[in-house]
Each structure stands twice: as structure tokens, then as C-alpha cells.
């Protein structure tokens, strides 16, 4: 049996489909369907069972034995809203819950592959996976940073695989429920369809209008990294998951406009509430991932956007 927490979410539901493609459908999805629209992400996936997050935490707390052997837990469940400032809520969802799952996996020697985030680096120019580069600027990033450090302290067990994957800017199918937190590719598509105008931030953080840069990675590549670590029993550790190449928001917007064959760019004032808590530049250092043995490569930005827009507008 395979457990996927956050399995009705963006990356989790794509991971379920990736497991299906491997021939696995003995999947227990764990999520919170308070937002019932997320059910759509699971309709075309094959799973064994669905549990609410409360069922899993109760089972772990009471040490209720599972009927089937657990081959791996993919922990994708979290509050991923970077503008959420309720620290108590964030820490309960992203930190305490993760610690509980980690300790269970260590006790039972179950492989544990979890979602971290490139947000742990904050406003930085260096993105190698070392503590001196890590300085989160919002409570979401802090919750991921704190758990990564918890893993570094308590998961030094060579007999139990523990892998943290620091996702950079992920885009692709099944993210609509994220609303304001969906990728810029998703929002640019909607803007072009509704008004023909893509809106980008003006100059900020030392960058000209629209020239702020991020490492954009297609969700298929994120799934591929997760599955590689599971299948190859890749070494424990914390790894960046990005393409290793930053691209500007202008380039993303132009790729979306090119796909549609129409549209223009409008620059808007940078929001004051994002001052000092916005990453104007990210670029994954993928050296550790490569050293671990991952050699599959990543989609180009243009290919990934074209594939995603084909799916969105089908």
C-alpha cells in the first residue's frame, strides 16, 4: 500500500496518476475535502481508499495497525498559501503533522518522501541546500524550514529512507482549486481569455518591470523526481527540485501570448504588502539531485507551457 497525503491537491493528484501509470492503484489518499471542488482531481485516478486527515492522525496517535504493509508515504499535504499569516494554523498543518508522520515512518522503517519548498531560501541569491542559504521571509517558508531542520536532526537513520524535496515554482494540470496560489501560467491563461491582457509587476527588488525571475518547473517533472526516489531507493537527504534555470515573468507571459496568438502585457505597481517578503529571484542548485543519481532532465519552459495550455484549453 502507498499513502499519499494531500492526494486530492495539485501535486498529490498528479502523483496518484503517476503511480497509476506504474501499475499501482493500492493507494490510500489522505486529504481535507472541506473544499469539495478538489474531488475533481481524483476522478480519473485509481485509488484504494480515501481518508480525511483526521482519520490518519487519529490512527497514528492511537497506533492503530494498518491492514496492509505500507511501502512508502508521499507526504504532499500542507497549507501552501504563502500569504497566510496565521502562524498557529500554519505550524499545526505543516510542522506538527509532518513530525508525527516522520516519527511513525522512522519507527516502522517506512520510506518517507515529503514536500519541502524553495521558499526556505527567502530573498537570497544562493540556492544550494545548506543552512547558511536559508532565511524564509513568510511563515509558510518558516514552517518548511523548521521541518527540514527537524529532519536533519532526527532522521539520521541509514536504514530508513527520508527524502525532502524542495519544490520551486511548480505549474501544470489540476491546480485550479489553489485559486490565488495557482501558478502564473494558470492566471495568464485566464487573463488572456477574459481581457487579452497579462498583468505583471512593475520594477521591484532591483529588477525591471516583469524581469523578476523564478525557476518554473512542470508538475510532471516533480512527479518524476518523487517516483525516482521511491523506485530507485534514492539516498536520504534534502534536495532542490527545479530546472536549475531561472526565467523571467516576461518570458512566461510571452510564451502564453504566443500559444494563444493574441494578448499584450500591462505592468502594475508592486504591492506594498509584499515588500521584503517576495522572492524576486529563484534558481535551484540541482547539484545534489544530480549527485544522488537523478539524470532524467526537465521540460523546457516553452514546452511545459505549451503542454499545459493544451490541457487547460482542451
Secondary structure in CASP SS format (residue, H / E / C, confidence):
PFRMAT SS
TARGET T0000
AUTHOR 0000-0000-0000
METHOD secondary structure of the structure
MODEL  1
X C 1.00
X E 1.00
X E 1.00
X E 1.00
X E 1.00
X C 1.00
X C 1.00
X C 1.00
X C 1.00
X H 1.00
X H 1.00
X H 1.00
X H 1.00
X H 1.00
X H 1.00
X H 1.00
X H 1.00
X H 1.00
X H 1.00
X H 1.00
X H 1.00
X C 1.00
X C 1.00
X C 1.00
X C 1.00
X C 1.00
X E 1.00
X E 1.00
X E 1.00
X E 1.00
X E 1.00
X C 1.00
X C 1.00
X C 1.00
X C 1.00
X H 1.00
X H 1.00
X H 1.00
X H 1.00
X H 1.00
X H 1.00
X H 1.00
X C 1.00
X C 1.00
X C 1.00
X C 1.00
X C 1.00
X C 1.00
X E 1.00
X E 1.00
X E 1.00
X E 1.00
X H 1.00
X H 1.00
X H 1.00
X H 1.00
X H 1.00
X H 1.00
X H 1.00
X H 1.00
X H 1.00
X C 1.00
X C 1.00
X C 1.00
X C 1.00
X C 1.00
X C 1.00
X C 1.00
X C 1.00
X C 1.00
X C 1.00
X E 1.00
X E 1.00
X E 1.00
X E 1.00
X C 1.00
X C 1.00
X C 1.00
X C 1.00
X C 1.00
X C 1.00
X C 1.00
X C 1.00
X C 1.00
X C 1.00
X C 1.00
X H 1.00
X H 1.00
X H 1.00
X H 1.00
X H 1.00
X H 1.00
X H 1.00
X H 1.00
X H 1.00
X H 1.00
X H 1.00
X H 1.00
X H 1.00
X H 1.00
X H 1.00
X H 1.00
X H 1.00
X H 1.00
X H 1.00
X H 1.00
X H 1.00
X H 1.00
X C 1.00
X C 1.00
X E 1.00
X E 1.00
X E 1.00
X E 1.00
X E 1.00
X E 1.00
X E 1.00
X H 1.00
X H 1.00
X H 1.00
X H 1.00
X C 1.00
X C 1.00
X C 1.00
X C 1.00
X C 1.00
X C 1.00
X C 1.00
X C 1.00
X C 1.00
X H 1.00
X H 1.00
X H 1.00
X C 1.00
X C 1.00
X C 1.00
X C 1.00
X C 1.00
X H 1.00
X H 1.00
X H 1.00
X H 1.00
X H 1.00
X H 1.00
X H 1.00
X H 1.00
X H 1.00
X H 1.00
X H 1.00
X H 1.00
X H 1.00
X H 1.00
X H 1.00
X H 1.00
X C 1.00
X C 1.00
X C 1.00
X C 1.00
X C 1.00
X C 1.00
X C 1.00
X E 1.00
X E 1.00
X E 1.00
X E 1.00
X E 1.00
X E 1.00
X C 1.00
X E 1.00
X E 1.00
X E 1.00
X C 1.00
X C 1.00
X C 1.00
X C 1.00
X H 1.00
X H 1.00
X H 1.00
X H 1.00
X H 1.00
X H 1.00
X C 1.00
X C 1.00
X H 1.00
X H 1.00
X H 1.00
X H 1.00
X H 1.00
X H 1.00
X H 1.00
X H 1.00
X H 1.00
X H 1.00
X H 1.00
X C 1.00
X C 1.00
X E 1.00
X E 1.00
X E 1.00
X E 1.00
X E 1.00
X C 1.00
X C 1.00
X E 1.00
X C 1.00
X C 1.00
X E 1.00
X C 1.00
X C 1.00
X C 1.00
X C 1.00
X C 1.00
X E 1.00
X E 1.00
X C 1.00
X E 1.00
X E 1.00
X E 1.00
X H 1.00
X H 1.00
X H 1.00
X H 1.00
X H 1.00
X H 1.00
X H 1.00
X H 1.00
X H 1.00
X H 1.00
X H 1.00
X H 1.00
X H 1.00
X H 1.00
X C 1.00
X C 1.00
X C 1.00
X C 1.00
X E 1.00
X E 1.00
X E 1.00
X E 1.00
X E 1.00
X C 1.00
X C 1.00
X C 1.00
X C 1.00
X C 1.00
X E 1.00
X E 1.00
X H 1.00
X H 1.00
X H 1.00
X H 1.00
X H 1.00
X H 1.00
X H 1.00
X H 1.00
X H 1.00
X H 1.00
X H 1.00
X H 1.00
X C 1.00
X C 1.00
X C 1.00
X E 1.00
X E 1.00
X E 1.00
X E 1.00
X E 1.00
X C 1.00
X C 1.00
X C 1.00
X H 1.00
X H 1.00
X H 1.00
X C 1.00
X C 1.00
X C 1.00
X C 1.00
X C 1.00
X C 1.00
X E 1.00
X C 1.00
X C 1.00
X C 1.00
X C 1.00
X C 1.00
X H 1.00
X H 1.00
X H 1.00
X H 1.00
X H 1.00
X H 1.00
X C 1.00
X C 1.00
X C 1.00
X C 1.00
X C 1.00
X C 1.00
X C 1.00
X C 1.00
X H 1.00
X H 1.00
X H 1.00
X H 1.00
X H 1.00
X H 1.00
X H 1.00
X H 1.00
X H 1.00
X H 1.00
X H 1.00
X H 1.00
X C 1.00
X C 1.00
END
